[in-house]
Amino acid sequence: MQDRLHLSRPADLPNTPEPPSFEQLQQAAEWFAVLRADDADATQQQRWRQWLERDARHRAAWKRVEAVNAEFGLLPASVNHRVLSRDGARRRRAIKTLAWLAAGIGVAGSLGSSPQVRGYVAGLNAQFRTALGQTSQQQLADGTTLWLNTASAADAPFNDQLRRIALYRGEIMVQSAHDQRQPARPLVVDALAGRMEALGTRFLVRLDGDQVLLTVLQGRVRITPASAGPAAAQVIEAGHRVRFDRHGIGQTSAADDSMAAWSRQLLMPDDMRLDDFLAELGRYRSGYLGCAPEVAGLRLVGVYPIGDTDRVLKALEATLPVRVRRTLPWWVTVVPAERS
């Protein structure tokens, strides 16, 4: 099976400007399951190759499935296959080597300097970290409360001039406290895209690639994009959210307390599309969680516990005309109930 899968060489397949469709992703996952089976034969391999070569989007879909399967998300899938195929002490030594590569110069040299990679490396030794599906609450030295959402990492390197929080990956919620020092030190959150200064407030900061999504629930927050200078600074009032990057700030939209429900281990959709809800739920579980286009526009209202995502999926089956399809343990899709 190692040889069959290695022949795909997903890291060498050409990129395509058009992303694969839901159906093509599902086909790729089904082929992956077939080729992983003990009884996979040469005929199935040939049919898979024909499917792979038929369309550039098929190759893009295959790369996506390989990436989801990869145990080491920062390393090429071909390397993963060689490592994961080893036994015992050799496998453990290889995994340790790859972990060091992910933490050091190997990542920067082979994968470039994307925000996700820089955030991963910077967050490896962060003061505050959460694993996938985990949330936590921390009390900082000045009394400020810091919540971390799933797969997040942050530091709080306070000094005599500044109460600074550095967010490397994921999402946080900050409830600011009044600084007891005189003069009071500003409380800021720094991300690659810019700085956010709290003006007596409770707010959410979520990293999304090279952008930041800021949601202000109480008080106000001043945003200063990293490359735009102080003149581009903008104050966001309570009840609003906005997306920004290094170069500028987008348009604001409405926000409410339900967006912070994750701090209580809940998701609280209010007339949310099913595909948007599944995208949120997928942040708390391993693997791929997809949605068929036919049911993507179904609407949800309710309260769902993020600590048991399988329970949430069962609840969706019980309340909506959908079925949860498990092509692989780590590849799950929500499809119309009548689909086989």
QUIDAMO-V631889 format. One record per backbone hydrogen bond with DSSP energy under -0.5 kcal/mol. NH is the residue of the N-H (numbers start at 1). CO is the residue of the C=O. If there is no record, write none. Layout:
nh->NH co->CO
nh->NH co->CO
//
This chain:
nh->5 co->1
nh->6 co->2
nh->7 co->3
nh->8 co->5
nh->9 co->6
nh->12 co->9
nh->13 co->9
nh->13 co->10
nh->19 co->17
nh->25 co->21
nh->26 co->22
nh->27 co->23
nh->28 co->24
nh->29 co->25
nh->30 co->26
nh->31 co->27
nh->32 co->28
nh->33 co->29
nh->34 co->30
nh->35 co->31
nh->36 co->32
nh->37 co->33
nh->37 co->34
nh->40 co->37
nh->45 co->41
nh->46 co->42
nh->47 co->43
nh->48 co->44
nh->49 co->45
nh->50 co->46
nh->51 co->47
nh->52 co->48
nh->53 co->49
nh->54 co->50
nh->54 co->51
nh->55 co->51
nh->55 co->52
nh->58 co->55
nh->59 co->55
nh->60 co->56
nh->61 co->57
nh->62 co->58
nh->63 co->59
nh->64 co->60
nh->65 co->61
nh->66 co->62
nh->67 co->63
nh->68 co->64
nh->69 co->65
nh->70 co->66
nh->73 co->71
nh->75 co->72
nh->79 co->76
nh->80 co->76
nh->81 co->77
nh->82 co->78
nh->83 co->79
nh->84 co->80
nh->85 co->81
nh->86 co->83
nh->90 co->87
nh->91 co->87
nh->92 co->88
nh->93 co->89
nh->94 co->90
nh->95 co->91
nh->96 co->92
nh->97 co->93
nh->98 co->94
nh->99 co->95
nh->100 co->96
nh->101 co->97
nh->102 co->98
nh->103 co->99
nh->104 co->100
nh->104 co->101
nh->107 co->101
nh->107 co->104
nh->108 co->104
nh->109 co->105
nh->110 co->106
nh->111 co->107
nh->112 co->108
nh->118 co->114
nh->119 co->115
nh->120 co->116
nh->121 co->117
nh->122 co->118
nh->123 co->119
nh->124 co->120
nh->124 co->121
nh->125 co->122
nh->126 co->123
nh->128 co->154
nh->130 co->152
nh->133 co->283
nh->134 co->131
nh->136 co->148
nh->138 co->146
nh->140 co->138
nh->140 co->144
nh->143 co->140
nh->145 co->175
nh->146 co->138
nh->147 co->173
nh->148 co->136
nh->149 co->171
nh->151 co->131
nh->152 co->149
nh->153 co->169
nh->154 co->128
nh->155 co->166
nh->158 co->156
nh->159 co->162
nh->163 co->186
nh->164 co->162
nh->165 co->188
nh->166 co->155
nh->167 co->165
nh->167 co->190
nh->168 co->153
nh->168 co->166
nh->169 co->153
nh->172 co->205
nh->173 co->147
nh->174 co->203
nh->175 co->145
nh->176 co->174
nh->176 co->201
nh->186 co->161
nh->188 co->163
nh->188 co->186
nh->189 co->196
nh->190 co->165
nh->191 co->194
nh->194 co->191
nh->195 co->224
nh->196 co->189
nh->197 co->222
nh->198 co->187
nh->198 co->196
nh->199 co->220
nh->202 co->218
nh->203 co->174
nh->204 co->215
nh->205 co->172
nh->206 co->213
nh->207 co->170
nh->208 co->211
nh->211 co->208
nh->212 co->244
nh->213 co->206
nh->214 co->212
nh->214 co->242
nh->215 co->204
nh->216 co->240
nh->217 co->202
nh->217 co->215
nh->218 co->202
nh->220 co->199
nh->221 co->236
nh->222 co->197
nh->223 co->221
nh->223 co->234
nh->224 co->195
nh->226 co->193
nh->227 co->246
nh->228 co->225
nh->228 co->246
nh->229 co->225
nh->232 co->229
nh->233 co->230
nh->234 co->223
nh->236 co->221
nh->237 co->235
nh->238 co->219
nh->239 co->216
nh->240 co->216
nh->240 co->237
nh->241 co->253
nh->242 co->214
nh->244 co->212
nh->245 co->248
nh->248 co->245
nh->250 co->243
nh->253 co->241
nh->255 co->239
nh->259 co->256
nh->260 co->257
nh->261 co->258
nh->263 co->260
nh->264 co->261
nh->265 co->262
nh->266 co->261
nh->267 co->304
nh->271 co->300
nh->272 co->300
nh->274 co->296
nh->274 co->298
nh->275 co->296
nh->277 co->273
nh->278 co->274
nh->279 co->275
nh->280 co->276
nh->281 co->277
nh->282 co->278
nh->283 co->280
nh->284 co->281
nh->285 co->282
nh->288 co->330
nh->290 co->332
nh->292 co->334
nh->295 co->292
nh->296 co->292
nh->296 co->293
nh->298 co->295
nh->300 co->272
nh->302 co->269
nh->304 co->267
nh->306 co->265
nh->307 co->265
nh->308 co->305
nh->312 co->308
nh->313 co->309
nh->314 co->310
nh->315 co->311
nh->316 co->312
nh->317 co->313
nh->318 co->314
nh->319 co->315
nh->320 co->316
nh->322 co->320
nh->323 co->335
nh->325 co->323
nh->325 co->333
nh->326 co->324
nh->327 co->325
nh->327 co->331
nh->328 co->331
nh->331 co->328
nh->332 co->288
nh->333 co->325
nh->334 co->290
nh->335 co->323
nh->335 co->333
nh->337 co->321
nh->339 co->336
//
